[in-house]
Amino acid sequence: MSFSYQSIVELARIPLNDEDKTRYSDTVLLSFANQGMLQILRRRPDLFIGEFNNLPDGERALDDVFPLPPICLQTVADYVTARAEMSDDEHVNSGRAALFMQLFGSEAQP
């Protein structure tokens, strides 16, 4: 089963409690997903071996195929969640956002 960037957005909406899409638009969450993929490419370019036709460029659409193994979906979704929460209220959510960023950082390491 192949996954798309829409899969990342849907996973990120779960901890954000935004299944009805009232807090964050798909466009905003997709932009965070694109930025997360660029971060992964910067830190772990080896993950994209054989995916040269589908390298992250920061401009993927929701229906574009996710180029990494499915195990990486949650890592990118955690990044999206952290970015979304950091854009909310920096004081109320700062601890939770920091936790998600730590999670992303630990999963993106070799």
C-alpha positions as CSV (number, residue, x, y, z in Angstrom):
1,M,0.0,0.0,0.0
2,S,1.4,3.4,-0.9
3,F,0.9,6.4,1.2
4,S,0.6,10.1,0.3
5,Y,1.2,13.4,1.9
6,Q,-2.5,13.3,2.8
7,S,-1.6,10.4,5.1
8,I,0.8,12.6,7.0
9,V,-1.7,15.4,7.4
10,E,-4.3,12.9,8.6
11,L,-1.9,11.4,11.2
12,A,-0.9,14.9,12.4
13,R,-4.6,15.8,12.9
14,I,-5.1,13.1,15.5
15,P,-2.9,14.6,18.3
16,L,-3.9,18.1,17.2
17,N,-7.6,17.1,17.8
18,D,-8.5,18.6,14.5
19,E,-10.3,15.8,12.6
20,D,-12.9,18.3,11.4
21,K,-10.2,20.6,10.0
22,T,-11.3,23.7,11.8
23,R,-8.0,24.7,13.4
24,Y,-5.6,24.0,10.6
25,S,-6.1,23.9,6.9
26,D,-4.7,21.1,4.7
27,T,-2.5,23.7,3.0
28,V,-0.9,24.8,6.3
29,L,-0.3,21.2,7.4
30,L,1.0,20.2,4.0
31,S,3.5,23.1,4.1
32,F,4.8,21.8,7.4
33,A,5.0,18.3,5.9
34,N,7.0,19.6,3.0
35,Q,9.4,21.4,5.3
36,G,9.7,18.2,7.4
37,M,10.7,16.2,4.4
38,L,13.3,18.8,3.5
39,Q,14.7,18.4,7.0
40,I,14.9,14.7,6.6
41,L,16.6,15.1,3.2
42,R,19.2,17.4,4.8
43,R,19.8,15.0,7.7
44,R,19.4,11.6,6.1
45,P,19.9,11.9,2.3
46,D,20.7,8.1,2.3
47,L,16.9,7.5,2.9
48,F,16.2,8.7,-0.7
49,I,18.5,6.4,-2.5
50,G,16.6,5.1,-5.5
51,E,14.0,7.9,-5.2
52,F,15.7,10.6,-7.3
53,N,12.6,11.2,-9.3
54,N,10.6,11.9,-6.1
55,L,13.1,13.9,-4.0
56,P,11.5,16.4,-1.6
57,D,11.4,19.9,-3.1
58,G,9.1,21.7,-0.7
59,E,6.3,21.7,-3.2
60,R,4.6,18.3,-2.9
61,A,0.8,18.1,-3.1
62,L,-1.5,16.1,-0.8
63,D,-2.0,13.4,-3.4
64,D,1.7,13.0,-4.2
65,V,3.3,9.6,-3.2
66,F,5.2,9.6,0.1
67,P,8.7,8.5,-1.0
68,L,10.0,6.9,2.2
69,P,9.1,3.6,3.9
70,P,5.8,3.7,5.8
71,I,7.6,3.6,9.1
72,C,8.7,7.2,8.4
73,L,5.1,8.5,8.1
74,Q,4.7,9.0,11.9
75,T,8.1,10.8,12.1
76,V,7.0,13.4,9.6
77,A,3.5,13.6,11.2
78,D,5.2,14.3,14.6
79,Y,7.1,17.2,12.9
80,V,3.9,18.5,11.4
81,T,2.2,18.3,14.8
82,A,5.1,20.1,16.5
83,R,5.1,22.9,13.9
84,A,1.4,23.3,14.1
85,E,1.4,23.5,17.9
86,M,4.3,26.0,17.9
87,S,2.2,28.3,15.7
88,D,-0.7,28.2,18.2
89,D,0.1,29.6,21.6
90,E,3.8,29.5,22.3
91,H,3.3,29.4,26.1
92,V,0.5,27.0,26.5
93,N,1.8,24.4,24.0
94,S,5.6,25.0,24.2
95,G,6.2,21.8,26.3
96,R,4.1,19.6,24.1
97,A,5.6,21.1,20.9
98,A,9.1,20.6,22.3
99,L,8.3,17.0,23.0
100,F,7.2,16.4,19.4
101,M,10.3,18.1,18.1
102,Q,12.5,15.9,20.3
103,L,10.6,12.9,19.0
104,F,11.2,14.0,15.4
105,G,14.9,14.6,16.1
106,S,15.5,11.2,17.7
107,E,13.7,9.4,14.9
108,A,15.5,11.2,12.1
109,Q,18.9,10.3,13.5
110,P,20.9,7.4,11.9
